[in-house]
Amino acid sequence: MDISFEVLNKILKGEHMAIEQYQAYIDALTDGPLRTHLTAILTDHKEHATRIAYYIQTNGGQAEEGAGVVGLVADWKTRLSNLGELKPMEMLEQLYSGEDKGLARAVQYSERLLSSAEKEVLAPIFSNEHDHLKQLQGLREGLYSNI
């Protein structure tokens, strides 16, 4: 397989992991502003996954759907931790950490191994995910001030 498609599929897998993690937290929340905000970020991740998969497929590659075994383990870990009534601040901390690490890995892969055309496809996605970090940080700070 072409190295570009391998890298893009790794980034796609990260999007699927984010989708599963956000969905697990959203499922644990009752209706409210936090749930609504996380749902908006989840929607962005779904759109990112669709955009990356479409690029792979329209350029001769095979998009790999799903988060794989690592994603499955992370999803179950998240869902089990939610059984013990995870506090919103803990959710935001874990989502921020996952978003930050995932974005850093994706940017590192792309800068080292992708063409400028492929980087151009990912640039708006990465920008949007930087916005997610700012939003999550804002939510964290808002909750800290309410404690």
KAHU-V734676 format. One record per backbone hydrogen bond with DSSP energy under -0.5 kcal/mol. CO is the residue of the C=O (numbers start at 1). NH is the residue of the N-H. E is the energy in kcal/mol with one decimal. If there is no record, write none. Layout:
BEGIN
[[CO:NH:E] [CO:NH:E]]
END
This chain:
BEGIN
[[2:6:-1.9] [3:7:-2.5] [4:8:-2.8] [5:9:-2.3] [6:10:-1.8] [7:11:-2.3] [8:12:-2.5] [9:13:-2.5] [10:14:-1.8] [11:15:-1.7] [12:16:-2.2] [13:17:-2.2] [14:18:-2.2] [15:19:-2.5] [16:20:-2.3] [17:21:-2.4] [18:22:-2.9] [19:23:-2.5] [20:24:-2.1] [21:25:-2.0] [22:26:-2.9] [23:27:-2.5] [24:28:-0.8] [25:28:-0.6] [25:29:-0.6] [26:29:-1.2] [32:36:-2.3] [33:37:-2.5] [34:38:-2.7] [35:39:-2.1] [36:40:-1.7] [37:41:-1.8] [38:42:-2.5] [39:43:-2.4] [40:44:-1.7] [41:45:-2.2] [42:46:-2.3] [43:47:-2.1] [44:48:-2.6] [45:49:-2.5] [46:50:-2.2] [47:51:-2.4] [48:52:-2.6] [49:53:-2.6] [50:54:-2.5] [51:55:-2.1] [52:56:-2.5] [53:57:-2.7] [54:58:-2.7] [55:59:-0.7] [56:59:-0.8] [56:61:-2.8] [57:60:-1.1] [61:63:-0.5] [63:65:-0.7] [67:71:-1.3] [68:72:-2.0] [69:73:-2.5] [70:74:-2.3] [71:75:-2.5] [72:76:-2.3] [73:77:-2.4] [74:78:-2.4] [75:79:-2.6] [76:80:-2.7] [77:81:-2.1] [78:82:-1.6] [79:83:-0.7] [80:83:-0.8] [80:84:-0.6] [81:84:-0.8] [82:85:-1.4] [87:91:-2.1] [88:92:-2.6] [89:93:-2.3] [90:94:-2.4] [91:95:-2.9] [92:96:-2.6] [93:97:-2.4] [94:98:-2.5] [95:99:-2.7] [96:100:-2.8] [97:101:-2.6] [98:102:-2.5] [99:103:-2.4] [100:104:-2.2] [101:105:-2.3] [102:106:-2.4] [103:107:-2.7] [104:108:-2.2] [105:109:-2.8] [106:110:-2.5] [107:111:-2.7] [108:112:-1.8] [109:113:-2.3] [110:114:-1.9] [115:119:-2.4] [116:120:-1.9] [117:121:-1.3] [118:122:-1.7] [119:123:-1.9] [120:124:-0.6] [122:126:-2.9] [123:127:-2.4] [124:128:-2.1] [125:129:-2.2] [126:130:-2.0] [127:131:-1.8] [128:132:-1.7] [129:133:-1.7] [130:134:-1.9] [131:135:-2.6] [132:136:-3.1] [133:137:-2.5] [134:138:-2.4] [135:139:-2.5] [136:140:-2.6] [137:141:-2.7] [138:142:-2.2] [139:143:-2.2] [140:144:-2.3] [141:145:-2.0] [142:146:-0.7] [144:147:-1.3]]
END
